[in-house]
Amino acid sequence: MRYFTAGESHGPRLTAIIEGVPAGLPLTAEYINAELKRRQGGYGRGGRMKIESDQVEITSGVRHGLTMGSPITLNVTNRDFKNWTEIMSAADIEKKKKSIRKLTKPRPGHADLVGGMKYRFSDLRNSLERSSARETTMRVAVGAVAKRILEEVGMDLASHIVVFGGIEIDVPENLTVAEIKERARQSEVSIVNQDREQEIKDYIDQIKKEGNTIGGVIETVVGGVPVGLGSYVQWDRKLDAKIAQGVVSINAFKGVEFGLGFKDGYLKGSDVMDEIVWSKEDGYTRKSNNLGGFEGGMTNGQPIVVRGVMKPIPTLYKPLMSVDTETHEPYKASVERSDPTAVPAAAVVMESVVATVLAAEVLDKFSSDNMEELKEAVERHQQFVKAF
Ligand SMILES: Cc1cc2nc3c(=O)[nH]c(=O)nc-3n(C[C@H](O)[C@H](O)[C@H](O)COP(=O)(O)O)c2cc1C
């Protein structure tokens, strides 16, 4: 399974084409829309989220609620485009061009300046439009299709925020994936500990008043994972590495870790390795899951536990210094609108990206022209592993 996304932040629409989805997968626009809605929610977001309620249109690959094995095209219309038709016109509107204000004030922490230098743009809007996190809409749409595949083979994902702008959320021990999902979805700030909800909201309000922004650390957990996805035989087949690339490819994500992650650097081997146990009912399992479900770049059957860190949103009301690319004069960046945080939305994006990498891997390992064969192949493999 592979996919592309296309579309600019203020262009007419966003598009994704996904190839390699088996035939016979139940898939509806409603299912995808529910995921898109989750991305648009979360405490601390306003502005555009209120203008746009994203709705997907499926224009290929699905008939009567079932995939056909052909490429699936997903489209999301940018409703705000009506206010941007000239600025974003694909036509060569030479005469009008002069009246369209060029963007020459690059924002620190954004792609504006480097994109302009790389692609030789005098109008930095050209780099702003595609580098915008609006693109993550299509990652979520593609992720929804991936989640449908994973659900059919018994895998489930959940995401929650474990650090919010420096505030650590104490996570109750031994929560199942289903419990994490339920708790995080009930929370406006995507945390599993309700007792901390108000404190986080108050902090977001305070940050907003200060004209500042915060990031955070997001954890995605995956249950029902078959043993042996990914491989150690070649560097680019290691699945933890593929997930790491996916997560760090999300706008503003700066790092990734699995299981105990960076804490490993402070611990002894005896405190890190997950001891192997065997029982007739479950076959081989582990006493702990410090390695986050991976050994040798392969899933070991334990839940996948992956965390990604998102930097604070770079657009601040609190002015930051930059330089105008036409005059070379310094200026204080001013902002029309920005949010104090987008970490809850980013949690949905991260979950979608992890789902997409996993679905591609499941389809790589198991026979996958159609869902029936796929499910049989996964089931056969699960039985083999249990009897090993
Ligand atoms: C869900 C989501 C929403 C975002 N919203 C904004 C935003 O409103 N304003 C902003 O300046 N950056 C926002 N960002 C971050 C920027 O897109 C990102 O920092 C920028 O494109 C530069 O890329 P880099 O941080 O990966 O280097 C958002 C990121 C995500 C994942």
The ligand as a Gaussian input file, in Angstrom:
#p B3LYP/6-31G(d) Opt

LIG

0 1
 C       -2.113000      19.418000      13.771000
 C       -1.112000      20.530000      13.601000
 C       -1.551000      21.846000      13.605000
 C       -0.645000      22.888000      13.456000
 N       -1.120000      24.161000      13.490000
 C       -0.271000      25.193000      13.371000
 C       -0.752000      26.550000      13.451000
 O       -1.948000      26.822000      13.639000
 N        0.158000      27.550000      13.351000
 C        1.485000      27.311000      13.158000
 O        2.261000      28.245000      13.082000
 N        1.981000      26.038000      13.082000
 C        1.138000      24.983000      13.190000
 N        1.633000      23.685000      13.117000
 C        3.078000      23.453000      12.983000
 C        3.679000      23.858000      11.631000
 O        2.940000      23.324000      10.555000
 C        5.131000      23.421000      11.522000
 O        5.833000      23.756000      12.672000
 C        5.788000      24.082000      10.315000
 O        5.173000      23.627000       9.125000
 C        7.295000      23.848000      10.218000
 O        7.598000      22.498000      10.142000
 P        8.557000      21.786000      11.229000
 O        8.090000      22.304000      12.563000
 O        8.291000      20.326000      11.058000
 O        9.953000      22.198000      10.943000
 C        0.743000      22.609000      13.293000
 C        1.176000      21.275000      13.282000
 C        0.270000      20.232000      13.448000
 C        0.740000      18.813000      13.455000

